[in-house]
Amino acid sequence: MRSKPPSRATNPGAAWPLKIATWGVVLFLHIPLALIVLYAFSAEDKSYIFPPPALTTDWFAVAWERDDVWAAMKMSAKVAVCATGIALVLGTLAAGALARTQFFGREAINLLLILPIALPGVVTGIALRSAYHTLEIPFSFWTIVIGHATFCVVVVYNNAVARLRRISPSLLEASMDLGANTFQTFRYVLLPQLGSALLAGGLLAFALSFDEVIVTTFTAGQQTTLPIWMLQELIRPRQRPVTNVVAVFIIALTFIPIVAAYWLTRSDEDSQHR
């Protein structure tokens, strides 16, 4: 007679405190976002009153007709797309160089690659502004892109290097043994394995770049992106409802790629465990 496998030890008394703590953290993070969404429909145009005296959708029409909103939105989207493209190229190349090779200084380079995401944005912004001033580089669209790419590369690199470390070296060796050259091995063997990881990293990089405000502030000059536009409008009390509407749009636009990246990485993990 086969014995039953030992069951995991459980402590029912600890379940409720853990659930309460978990929901407390969730509410702490998302109640402010819910309030922003609520105030975007508020009929009050001067201050934040809870609960709102009345609800309206008029502010969405006002925001839709604002040319400055559309200009800032287009600028943010262009910066995010360019920064994500640069991050995909540099992050993938860096991951390929560091994932499977051993050389002197490898860990130091790895640390330098992931450091920008750990540094406060104000530190990165000040450093970039000082570098541009020293090199006499005028502020422009591309100075913003470079600033955003510094932390977008980290996101792509982390996704790519994690996937490369899970790919069996025998796949690449078999491709070479069958006569494939380096490009063919990359195109038909390595890239399909990396595809979902790079897509997830690109989506996360786009979301981070689109709503980045601190680095943009230090590197934008006269360029106005969506976060800078919001900071400028917050000092005008009568424009707060419009600002809330734009904030709701940013929440929605960044929520979609983050959720998509989550599901991509989750499906890859499930397939790995099968």
MARLUM-976613 format. One record per residue: residue number from 0; y, x, z of N, C-alpha, C in turn. Coordinates in nm, 2 decimals. Atoms other than C-alpha are relative to their C-alpha. Example, Ala and Ser with C-alpha at 12.3 -4.5 7.8 and 13.67 -1.06 7.14 Angstrom:
num|nY|nX|nZ|caY|caX|caZ|cY|cX|cZ
0|-0.12|0.09|0.00|-0.45|1.23|0.78|0.12|0.09|0.00
1|-0.11|-0.09|0.00|-0.11|1.37|0.71|0.11|-0.08|0.08
//
This chain:
num|nY|nX|nZ|caY|caX|caZ|cY|cX|cZ
0|-0.12|0.08|0.00|0.00|0.00|0.00|0.12|0.09|0.00
1|-0.12|-0.09|0.01|0.33|0.15|-0.11|0.10|-0.05|0.11
2|-0.10|0.03|-0.10|0.59|0.18|0.16|0.14|-0.03|-0.07
3|-0.14|0.04|0.05|0.94|0.03|0.10|0.09|0.12|0.02
4|-0.10|-0.11|-0.02|1.22|0.28|0.05|0.09|-0.03|0.11
5|-0.09|0.03|-0.12|1.44|0.32|0.35|0.13|-0.06|-0.05
6|-0.13|0.07|0.04|1.74|0.09|0.33|0.11|0.08|0.06
7|-0.12|-0.07|-0.04|2.09|0.23|0.37|0.05|-0.06|0.13
8|-0.05|0.05|-0.13|2.23|0.21|0.72|0.14|-0.07|-0.03
9|-0.13|0.08|0.02|2.51|-0.05|0.73|0.05|-0.03|0.13
10|-0.07|0.03|-0.12|2.76|-0.13|0.99|0.09|-0.12|-0.03
11|-0.08|0.12|0.03|2.87|-0.50|0.95|0.13|0.00|0.07
12|-0.13|0.00|-0.07|3.14|-0.45|1.21|0.11|0.07|-0.06
13|-0.11|-0.09|0.07|3.32|-0.19|1.00|0.04|-0.06|-0.13
14|-0.03|0.06|0.13|3.32|-0.41|0.69|0.14|-0.07|-0.01
15|-0.12|0.08|0.00|3.61|-0.64|0.78|0.12|0.09|0.01
16|-0.12|-0.09|0.00|3.85|-0.36|0.89|0.03|0.07|-0.13
17|-0.01|-0.08|0.13|3.78|-0.17|0.57|0.06|-0.09|-0.11
18|-0.05|0.09|0.10|3.84|-0.48|0.36|0.15|-0.03|0.02
19|-0.14|0.03|-0.03|4.17|-0.56|0.54|0.09|0.12|-0.03
20|-0.08|-0.12|0.03|4.29|-0.20|0.50|0.01|0.01|-0.15
21|0.00|-0.01|0.15|4.20|-0.21|0.13|0.10|-0.10|-0.06
22|-0.10|0.10|0.05|4.39|-0.53|0.07|0.14|0.03|0.04
23|-0.14|-0.04|-0.04|4.68|-0.40|0.27|0.06|0.10|-0.09
24|-0.05|-0.10|0.09|4.71|-0.10|0.04|0.04|-0.07|-0.13
25|-0.02|0.07|0.13|4.68|-0.33|-0.27|0.13|-0.08|0.01
26|-0.12|0.08|-0.01|4.95|-0.56|-0.14|0.13|0.09|0.01
27|-0.11|-0.09|-0.02|5.18|-0.27|-0.04|0.04|0.05|-0.14
28|-0.03|-0.05|0.13|5.16|-0.14|-0.40|0.05|-0.10|-0.10
29|-0.03|0.10|0.10|5.19|-0.46|-0.59|0.10|-0.11|0.03
30|-0.10|0.11|-0.04|5.42|-0.70|-0.39|0.13|0.04|-0.06
31|-0.13|-0.03|0.06|5.73|-0.51|-0.51|0.00|-0.03|-0.15
32|0.01|0.03|0.14|5.61|-0.54|-0.87|0.01|-0.16|-0.02
33|0.00|0.14|0.01|5.55|-0.91|-0.82|0.14|-0.06|0.02
34|-0.13|0.04|-0.02|5.90|-0.95|-0.68|0.09|0.02|-0.12
35|-0.08|-0.03|0.13|6.05|-0.79|-0.99|-0.02|-0.10|-0.10
36|0.03|0.10|0.10|5.87|-1.03|-1.21|0.06|-0.14|0.04
37|-0.06|0.12|-0.05|5.99|-1.32|-0.99|0.15|-0.01|-0.02
38|-0.14|-0.01|0.02|6.35|-1.21|-1.00|0.04|0.00|-0.14
39|-0.04|0.01|0.15|6.34|-1.18|-1.38|0.02|-0.15|-0.04
40|-0.02|0.14|0.03|6.32|-1.56|-1.38|0.10|-0.07|0.09
41|-0.09|0.06|-0.09|6.58|-1.62|-1.11|0.13|-0.04|-0.07
42|-0.13|0.04|0.06|6.89|-1.82|-1.20|0.12|0.06|0.06
43|-0.11|-0.07|-0.07|7.10|-1.62|-0.95|0.03|0.13|-0.08
44|-0.04|-0.12|0.08|7.29|-1.35|-1.14|0.07|0.11|0.08
45|-0.08|-0.10|-0.07|7.46|-1.15|-0.86|-0.08|0.08|0.11
46|0.07|-0.07|-0.11|7.21|-1.07|-0.58|-0.14|-0.05|0.00
47|0.14|0.04|-0.02|6.85|-1.09|-0.48|-0.01|-0.09|0.11
48|0.02|0.11|-0.11|6.78|-1.41|-0.29|-0.14|-0.04|-0.01
49|0.14|0.05|0.00|6.43|-1.50|-0.18|-0.01|-0.12|0.10
50|0.04|0.02|0.14|6.32|-1.75|-0.27|0.11|-0.02|-0.09
51|-0.11|0.03|0.10|6.53|-1.78|-0.59|0.04|-0.15|0.01
52|-0.04|0.13|-0.01|6.74|-2.09|-0.58|-0.05|-0.09|-0.12
53|0.05|0.07|0.12|6.62|-2.19|-0.93|-0.06|0.11|-0.10
54|0.07|-0.09|0.09|6.40|-2.04|-1.21|0.05|-0.04|-0.14
55|-0.04|0.02|0.14|6.50|-1.99|-1.57|-0.05|0.11|-0.09
56|0.05|-0.10|0.09|6.39|-1.80|-1.88|0.12|0.05|-0.09
57|-0.12|-0.03|0.08|6.75|-1.76|-2.01|0.02|0.15|-0.01
58|-0.02|-0.14|0.00|6.76|-1.39|-1.91|-0.08|0.07|-0.11
59|0.08|-0.06|0.10|6.48|-1.31|-2.15|0.07|-0.01|-0.14
60|-0.08|0.01|0.13|6.69|-1.44|-2.44|0.12|0.09|0.00
61|-0.11|-0.09|-0.01|6.99|-1.24|-2.32|-0.05|0.14|-0.03
62|0.05|-0.14|0.02|6.78|-0.92|-2.30|-0.04|0.02|-0.15
63|0.05|-0.01|0.14|6.63|-0.99|-2.65|0.12|0.02|-0.09
64|-0.12|-0.01|0.09|6.98|-1.01|-2.80|0.08|0.12|0.02
65|-0.08|-0.12|-0.04|7.11|-0.69|-2.64|-0.04|0.12|-0.09
66|0.03|-0.11|0.09|7.13|-0.41|-2.90|-0.03|0.13|0.08
67|0.02|-0.13|-0.08|7.15|-0.14|-2.63|-0.14|0.00|0.06
68|0.14|0.01|-0.05|6.82|-0.26|-2.49|-0.10|0.05|-0.11
69|0.09|-0.03|0.11|6.65|-0.23|-2.83|0.01|0.15|-0.03
70|-0.02|-0.14|0.03|6.81|0.11|-2.89|-0.07|0.09|0.10
71|0.06|-0.08|-0.10|6.69|0.25|-2.56|-0.15|-0.01|0.00
72|0.14|0.02|0.01|6.35|0.10|-2.61|-0.06|0.08|-0.11
73|0.04|-0.08|0.11|6.31|0.26|-2.95|0.00|0.15|0.03
74|-0.01|-0.14|-0.04|6.42|0.59|-2.81|-0.12|0.04|0.09
75|0.11|-0.03|-0.09|6.16|0.58|-2.53|-0.13|0.00|-0.07
76|0.12|0.00|0.08|5.89|0.48|-2.77|-0.02|0.12|-0.09
77|0.01|-0.12|0.09|5.97|0.76|-3.01|-0.03|0.13|0.08
78|0.03|-0.11|-0.08|5.97|1.01|-2.73|-0.14|0.00|0.05
79|0.13|0.01|-0.05|5.65|0.89|-2.59|-0.11|0.03|-0.10
80|0.10|-0.03|0.10|5.47|0.90|-2.92|0.00|0.15|-0.04
81|-0.01|-0.14|0.03|5.59|1.25|-3.00|-0.06|0.09|0.11
82|0.06|-0.07|-0.11|5.51|1.38|-2.65|-0.15|-0.01|0.01
83|0.14|0.03|0.00|5.17|1.22|-2.67|-0.07|0.08|-0.11
84|0.06|-0.08|0.11|5.10|1.38|-3.01|-0.01|0.15|0.04
85|0.01|-0.15|-0.04|5.19|1.73|-2.88|-0.10|0.02|0.11
86|0.09|-0.01|-0.11|4.99|1.67|-2.56|-0.15|0.00|-0.05
87|0.14|0.01|0.05|4.68|1.57|-2.76|-0.04|0.13|-0.07
88|0.04|-0.12|0.07|4.69|1.89|-2.97|-0.01|0.11|0.10
89|0.00|-0.11|-0.10|4.78|2.14|-2.69|-0.11|-0.02|0.11
90|0.10|0.02|-0.10|4.56|1.97|-2.43|-0.14|0.02|-0.04
91|0.13|-0.01|0.05|4.26|1.96|-2.65|-0.04|0.15|-0.02
92|0.02|-0.15|0.02|4.30|2.33|-2.75|-0.02|0.07|0.13
93|0.02|-0.07|-0.13|4.34|2.44|-2.39|-0.13|-0.04|0.06
94|0.13|0.04|-0.06|4.04|2.24|-2.28|-0.12|0.07|-0.07
95|0.10|-0.07|0.08|3.83|2.39|-2.56|-0.01|0.15|0.04
96|-0.01|-0.14|-0.03|3.94|2.74|-2.46|-0.06|0.03|0.14
97|0.04|-0.03|-0.15|3.87|2.70|-2.08|-0.12|-0.07|0.04
98|0.11|0.08|-0.05|3.58|2.46|-2.06|-0.13|0.08|0.01
99|0.14|-0.06|0.01|3.29|2.69|-2.16|0.01|0.15|-0.01
100|-0.01|-0.15|0.01|3.43|3.05|-2.16|0.04|0.05|0.14
101|-0.03|-0.07|-0.13|3.46|3.29|-1.87|0.08|0.13|-0.04
102|-0.08|-0.12|0.03|3.74|3.56|-1.88|0.09|0.02|0.12
103|-0.09|-0.03|-0.11|3.98|3.73|-1.64|0.12|-0.08|-0.01
104|-0.12|0.08|-0.01|4.26|3.50|-1.53|-0.02|-0.14|-0.04
105|0.03|0.14|0.04|4.08|3.18|-1.63|0.05|-0.10|0.10
106|-0.04|0.09|-0.10|4.14|3.01|-1.30|0.15|-0.01|0.02
107|-0.15|0.00|-0.01|4.50|3.11|-1.29|0.06|-0.08|-0.11
108|-0.05|0.08|0.12|4.56|2.96|-1.64|-0.03|-0.14|0.03
109|0.03|0.14|-0.03|4.38|2.65|-1.53|0.10|-0.06|0.10
110|-0.10|0.05|-0.10|4.61|2.62|-1.23|0.14|-0.02|-0.06
111|-0.13|0.02|0.06|4.92|2.67|-1.44|0.01|-0.12|-0.09
112|0.00|0.12|0.09|4.81|2.40|-1.68|0.01|-0.13|0.08
113|-0.01|0.13|-0.08|4.77|2.13|-1.41|0.11|0.00|0.10
114|-0.11|0.00|-0.10|5.07|2.24|-1.20|0.11|-0.10|-0.03
115|-0.11|0.09|0.02|5.33|2.03|-1.38|-0.02|-0.14|0.05
116|0.03|0.13|-0.05|5.16|1.71|-1.28|0.01|-0.01|0.15
117|-0.01|0.00|-0.15|5.16|1.81|-0.92|0.14|0.03|0.05
118|-0.13|-0.02|-0.04|5.52|1.92|-0.91|0.09|-0.12|0.00
119|-0.09|0.12|0.00|5.79|1.66|-0.82|0.08|0.01|-0.14
120|-0.07|0.00|0.13|5.97|1.55|-1.14|0.14|0.06|0.01
121|-0.13|-0.06|-0.01|6.30|1.67|-1.01|0.00|0.15|-0.01
122|0.02|-0.14|0.01|6.17|2.02|-0.98|-0.02|0.04|-0.15
123|0.02|-0.02|0.14|6.04|2.01|-1.34|0.13|-0.02|-0.08
124|-0.13|0.03|0.07|6.37|1.86|-1.46|0.10|0.11|0.02
125|-0.09|-0.11|-0.03|6.58|2.13|-1.29|-0.04|0.12|-0.07
126|0.05|-0.12|0.07|6.36|2.40|-1.43|0.02|0.00|-0.15
127|-0.02|0.01|0.14|6.38|2.27|-1.78|0.15|0.01|-0.04
128|-0.14|0.00|0.03|6.75|2.22|-1.76|0.06|0.15|0.01
129|-0.04|-0.14|-0.01|6.80|2.58|-1.64|-0.05|0.08|-0.12
130|0.06|-0.08|0.12|6.57|2.71|-1.92|0.08|-0.03|-0.13
131|-0.07|0.03|0.11|6.76|2.52|-2.18|0.14|0.06|0.00
132|-0.13|-0.06|-0.01|7.09|2.65|-2.05|-0.01|0.15|-0.02
133|0.02|-0.14|0.02|6.96|3.01|-2.04|-0.02|0.03|-0.14
134|0.03|-0.03|0.14|6.83|2.99|-2.39|0.10|-0.06|-0.10
135|-0.10|0.07|0.08|7.14|2.80|-2.51|-0.05|-0.10|-0.10
136|0.06|0.11|0.08|6.94|2.51|-2.64|0.08|-0.13|0.03
137|-0.08|0.12|-0.03|7.16|2.20|-2.68|-0.10|-0.12|0.03
138|0.08|0.12|-0.03|7.03|1.87|-2.54|-0.02|-0.08|-0.12
139|0.02|0.09|0.11|6.87|1.65|-2.80|-0.13|-0.08|0.02
140|0.12|0.08|-0.01|6.58|1.42|-2.87|-0.12|0.09|0.03
141|0.12|-0.09|-0.02|6.34|1.72|-2.88|0.00|0.06|0.14
142|0.00|-0.05|-0.14|6.45|1.85|-2.54|-0.07|-0.10|0.09
143|0.07|0.10|-0.08|6.33|1.52|-2.39|-0.15|0.00|-0.03
144|0.14|0.00|0.04|6.00|1.54|-2.59|-0.07|0.12|0.07
145|0.07|-0.12|-0.06|5.93|1.89|-2.46|-0.01|-0.02|0.15
146|0.01|0.03|-0.15|6.01|1.78|-2.10|-0.12|-0.09|0.03
147|0.11|0.09|-0.02|5.77|1.49|-2.13|-0.14|0.06|-0.03
148|0.13|-0.07|0.04|5.50|1.70|-2.30|-0.05|0.09|0.11
149|0.05|-0.09|-0.11|5.48|1.93|-2.00|-0.09|-0.07|0.09
150|0.10|0.07|-0.09|5.31|1.67|-1.79|-0.10|-0.09|-0.08
151|0.10|0.08|0.08|5.14|1.47|-2.07|-0.11|0.09|-0.04
152|0.10|-0.09|0.03|4.95|1.78|-2.16|-0.11|0.01|0.11
153|0.09|0.00|-0.11|4.79|1.78|-1.82|-0.10|-0.11|0.00
154|0.08|0.12|0.01|4.66|1.43|-1.86|-0.11|0.01|-0.10
155|0.10|-0.01|0.11|4.49|1.50|-2.19|-0.09|0.12|0.03
156|0.09|-0.12|-0.03|4.36|1.84|-2.07|-0.10|-0.04|0.10
157|0.09|0.04|-0.10|4.20|1.69|-1.76|-0.11|-0.09|-0.06
158|0.10|0.09|0.06|4.02|1.42|-1.97|-0.09|0.08|-0.09
159|0.08|-0.07|0.10|3.91|1.66|-2.24|-0.09|0.11|0.07
160|0.08|-0.10|-0.07|3.79|1.94|-2.01|-0.12|-0.06|0.08
161|0.11|0.07|-0.07|3.59|1.69|-1.80|-0.11|-0.04|-0.10
162|0.09|0.04|0.09|3.42|1.56|-2.11|-0.08|0.12|-0.06
163|0.06|-0.12|0.06|3.35|1.91|-2.26|-0.10|0.06|0.09
164|0.09|-0.06|-0.10|3.18|2.02|-1.94|-0.13|-0.09|0.01
165|0.12|0.09|-0.01|2.94|1.72|-1.97|-0.08|0.01|-0.13
166|0.07|-0.01|0.12|2.85|1.79|-2.33|-0.10|0.12|0.00
167|0.10|-0.10|-0.01|2.52|1.98|-2.36|0.03|0.11|-0.11
168|-0.02|-0.10|0.10|2.56|2.32|-2.53|-0.10|0.00|-0.11
169|0.11|0.00|0.10|2.23|2.26|-2.71|0.04|-0.08|-0.12
170|-0.05|0.07|0.12|2.41|2.01|-2.94|0.07|0.09|-0.09
171|-0.08|-0.09|0.08|2.65|2.27|-3.06|-0.09|0.11|-0.06
172|0.09|-0.10|0.05|2.38|2.53|-3.09|-0.09|-0.05|-0.11
173|0.08|0.06|0.10|2.16|2.29|-3.29|0.08|-0.02|-0.13
174|-0.09|0.01|0.12|2.45|2.22|-3.53|0.01|0.13|-0.07
175|-0.01|-0.13|0.06|2.50|2.59|-3.59|-0.13|0.04|-0.06
176|0.13|-0.04|0.05|2.13|2.65|-3.64|-0.04|-0.08|-0.13
177|0.02|0.08|0.12|2.12|2.37|-3.90|0.09|0.04|-0.12
178|-0.08|-0.05|0.11|2.38|2.55|-4.11|0.14|-0.05|0.00
179|-0.14|0.05|-0.01|2.70|2.38|-4.00|0.10|0.11|0.04
180|-0.10|-0.09|-0.04|3.01|2.59|-3.98|0.08|-0.05|0.12
181|-0.08|0.04|-0.12|3.27|2.58|-3.70|0.07|-0.13|-0.02
182|-0.08|0.13|0.03|3.48|2.30|-3.86|-0.10|-0.12|0.00
183|0.09|0.11|0.01|3.18|2.09|-3.94|-0.06|-0.04|0.13
184|0.05|0.02|-0.13|3.04|2.13|-3.59|0.11|-0.08|0.08
185|-0.11|0.07|-0.07|3.38|2.02|-3.45|0.01|-0.14|-0.05
186|-0.02|0.13|0.06|3.41|1.73|-3.70|-0.11|-0.10|0.03
187|0.11|0.10|0.00|3.07|1.58|-3.68|-0.08|0.00|0.14
188|0.07|0.00|-0.13|2.94|1.68|-3.33|0.09|-0.01|0.12
189|-0.08|-0.01|-0.12|3.21|1.77|-3.09|0.11|-0.11|0.00
190|-0.10|0.10|0.00|3.49|1.53|-3.20|-0.05|-0.14|0.04
191|0.05|0.13|-0.04|3.28|1.21|-3.17|-0.03|-0.01|0.15
192|0.03|-0.01|-0.14|3.18|1.32|-2.82|0.13|-0.01|0.08
193|-0.13|-0.01|-0.07|3.55|1.38|-2.73|0.09|-0.12|-0.03
194|-0.09|0.11|0.05|3.69|1.07|-2.91|0.06|-0.09|0.11
195|-0.04|0.10|-0.10|3.70|0.82|-2.62|0.08|0.07|0.11
196|-0.07|-0.07|-0.10|3.82|1.09|-2.37|0.14|0.03|-0.05
197|-0.13|-0.03|0.06|4.11|1.19|-2.60|0.08|-0.13|-0.01
198|-0.07|0.12|0.01|4.20|0.83|-2.66|0.05|-0.05|0.13
199|-0.04|0.04|-0.13|4.20|0.75|-2.29|0.12|0.09|0.05
200|-0.11|-0.10|-0.04|4.41|1.07|-2.22|0.13|-0.03|-0.08
201|-0.12|0.04|0.07|4.65|0.97|-2.50|0.07|-0.12|0.05
202|-0.06|0.13|-0.05|4.70|0.62|-2.37|0.07|0.02|0.14
203|-0.06|-0.03|-0.12|4.77|0.75|-2.02|0.13|0.08|-0.01
204|-0.12|-0.08|0.02|5.01|1.01|-2.15|0.11|-0.08|-0.05
205|-0.11|0.09|0.06|5.20|0.75|-2.35|0.06|-0.09|0.11
206|-0.05|0.08|-0.11|5.23|0.53|-2.04|0.09|0.08|0.09
207|-0.08|-0.08|-0.09|5.35|0.81|-1.82|0.14|0.04|-0.07
208|-0.12|-0.05|0.06|5.60|0.93|-2.08|0.10|-0.12|-0.02
209|-0.09|0.11|0.03|5.74|0.58|-2.16|0.09|-0.03|0.11
210|-0.08|0.04|-0.11|5.87|0.51|-1.81|0.05|0.12|0.09
211|-0.05|-0.12|-0.08|5.95|0.87|-1.70|0.15|0.00|0.01
212|-0.14|0.01|-0.01|6.30|0.88|-1.56|0.06|0.13|0.05
213|-0.06|-0.12|-0.06|6.35|1.20|-1.36|0.02|0.11|-0.10
214|0.00|-0.11|0.10|6.26|1.46|-1.62|0.10|-0.04|-0.12
215|-0.09|0.04|0.10|6.45|1.25|-1.88|0.14|0.02|0.04
216|-0.13|-0.01|-0.05|6.76|1.25|-1.67|0.06|0.14|-0.02
217|-0.05|-0.14|0.01|6.78|1.63|-1.67|0.00|0.05|-0.14
218|0.01|-0.06|0.14|6.69|1.68|-2.04|0.05|-0.08|-0.11
219|-0.04|0.09|0.10|6.85|1.39|-2.22|0.13|0.03|-0.06
220|-0.14|-0.02|0.05|7.21|1.49|-2.25|0.06|-0.14|-0.03
221|-0.06|0.12|0.03|7.38|1.20|-2.43|-0.11|-0.11|-0.05
222|0.10|0.09|0.05|7.05|1.04|-2.54|-0.04|-0.10|0.11
223|0.02|0.10|-0.09|6.97|0.71|-2.37|-0.14|-0.06|-0.02
224|0.13|0.06|0.00|6.61|0.61|-2.30|0.00|-0.12|0.09
225|0.01|0.13|-0.08|6.49|0.29|-2.13|0.02|0.02|0.15
226|-0.02|-0.02|-0.14|6.47|0.43|-1.78|0.15|0.04|0.04
227|-0.14|-0.03|-0.03|6.82|0.58|-1.80|0.09|-0.12|-0.02
228|-0.08|0.13|0.02|6.96|0.25|-1.94|-0.02|-0.08|0.13
229|0.02|0.08|-0.12|6.81|0.08|-1.63|0.08|0.05|0.11
230|-0.08|-0.06|-0.11|6.97|0.32|-1.39|0.15|-0.03|-0.02
231|-0.14|0.03|0.03|7.31|0.27|-1.56|0.03|-0.15|0.02
232|-0.02|0.14|-0.02|7.27|-0.11|-1.55|-0.01|-0.05|0.14
233|0.02|0.05|-0.14|7.17|-0.13|-1.18|0.13|0.00|0.08
234|-0.13|0.00|-0.08|7.53|-0.05|-1.07|0.09|-0.12|-0.04
235|-0.08|0.12|0.04|7.65|-0.37|-1.25|-0.08|-0.12|0.05
236|0.08|0.11|-0.06|7.55|-0.67|-1.03|-0.03|-0.11|-0.09
237|0.03|0.12|0.08|7.58|-0.93|-1.30|-0.11|0.04|-0.11
238|0.10|-0.04|0.10|7.33|-0.73|-1.52|-0.14|0.02|0.06
239|0.13|-0.02|-0.07|7.05|-0.72|-1.26|-0.11|-0.09|-0.06
240|0.11|0.08|0.06|6.86|-1.01|-1.41|-0.05|0.05|-0.13
241|0.04|-0.07|0.13|6.86|-0.84|-1.75|-0.08|0.12|0.03
242|0.08|-0.12|-0.04|6.74|-0.52|-1.58|-0.14|-0.04|0.04
243|0.13|0.04|-0.04|6.46|-0.71|-1.42|-0.09|-0.04|-0.11
244|0.08|0.03|0.12|6.35|-0.85|-1.75|-0.05|0.12|-0.07
245|0.05|-0.13|0.06|6.34|-0.50|-1.90|-0.11|0.06|0.08
246|0.10|-0.05|-0.08|6.15|-0.39|-1.60|-0.14|-0.07|-0.01
247|0.12|0.07|0.03|5.89|-0.66|-1.66|-0.06|0.05|-0.13
248|0.06|-0.05|0.12|5.85|-0.54|-2.01|-0.06|0.13|0.01
249|0.05|-0.14|-0.02|5.80|-0.18|-1.90|-0.13|-0.01|0.08
250|0.12|0.02|-0.07|5.54|-0.30|-1.65|-0.12|-0.04|-0.09
251|0.11|0.05|0.09|5.35|-0.49|-1.92|-0.04|0.11|-0.10
252|0.03|-0.10|0.10|5.38|-0.21|-2.17|-0.08|0.12|0.05
253|0.07|-0.11|-0.06|5.25|0.06|-1.94|-0.13|-0.05|0.06
254|0.12|0.05|-0.06|4.99|-0.17|-1.78|-0.12|0.00|-0.11
255|0.10|0.01|0.11|4.81|-0.22|-2.12|-0.08|0.13|-0.02
256|0.08|-0.13|0.03|4.73|0.15|-2.20|-0.07|0.05|0.12
257|0.07|-0.04|-0.12|4.64|0.22|-1.84|-0.13|-0.07|0.02
258|0.12|0.08|-0.01|4.39|-0.06|-1.83|-0.10|0.04|-0.11
259|0.09|-0.04|0.11|4.25|0.04|-2.17|-0.06|0.14|0.03
260|0.06|-0.13|-0.03|4.21|0.40|-2.06|-0.10|-0.01|0.11
261|0.10|0.02|-0.11|4.03|0.28|-1.74|-0.13|-0.05|-0.06
262|0.13|0.05|0.06|3.78|0.08|-1.94|-0.07|0.09|-0.09
263|0.07|-0.10|0.09|3.72|0.36|-2.19|-0.07|0.10|0.09
264|0.07|-0.10|-0.09|3.64|0.61|-1.91|-0.11|-0.06|0.07
265|0.10|0.07|-0.08|3.44|0.35|-1.72|-0.12|-0.02|-0.09
266|0.11|0.02|0.09|3.23|0.27|-2.03|-0.08|0.13|-0.03
267|0.06|-0.13|0.02|3.17|0.64|-2.09|-0.09|0.04|0.12
268|0.08|-0.03|-0.12|3.05|0.69|-1.73|-0.12|-0.08|0.01
269|0.12|0.09|0.00|2.82|0.39|-1.76|-0.11|0.05|-0.10
270|0.10|-0.05|0.10|2.66|0.53|-2.08|-0.06|0.13|0.04
271|0.05|-0.13|-0.05|2.62|0.87|-1.91|-0.11|-0.02|0.10
272|0.10|0.02|-0.10|2.42|0.72|-1.63|-0.12|-0.08|-0.04
273|0.12|0.08|0.05|2.18|0.51|-1.85|-0.11|0.10|-0.03
//
